[in-house]
């Protein structure tokens, strides 16, 4: 039985992908960086939470109205309540986990930045800025977001990054 052309093309693309990934990791010393390499990270979750227990990064956003008043900081995508139905269909929570994974990647990129580098050049920063914008009401004329390290013990959160004022 001969494999179909679709199976052969898929297999060829998969082998090319793995070869590119191995080449990029060897060249970059096990740190995947750069705009085109960033998308390879989408296939792998951020496993840094197994390295150390500590403060998880959380995304907060606030918007400015037409009159110039700033709203209060609000956490974006807080933990969702669990339901029995989620054992069968859990799309909302899966989407929230992918958003949190993006925030985790930004926190890792901030920690890995060389001295003097601009975090706004990172793809993860640009994607989180879009994520923050999407969480705002449509009436916001400007917005800011913060990456905070929340404390599981209820202590005050530490600000890891505050964006400049951004316009939609």
Helices and strands as residue ranges (DSSP letters): H 5-27, H 35-38, G 39-43, G 48-50, E 57-64, E 74-75, G 84-87, H 91-112, G 119-121, H 123-134, E 142-149, E 158-162
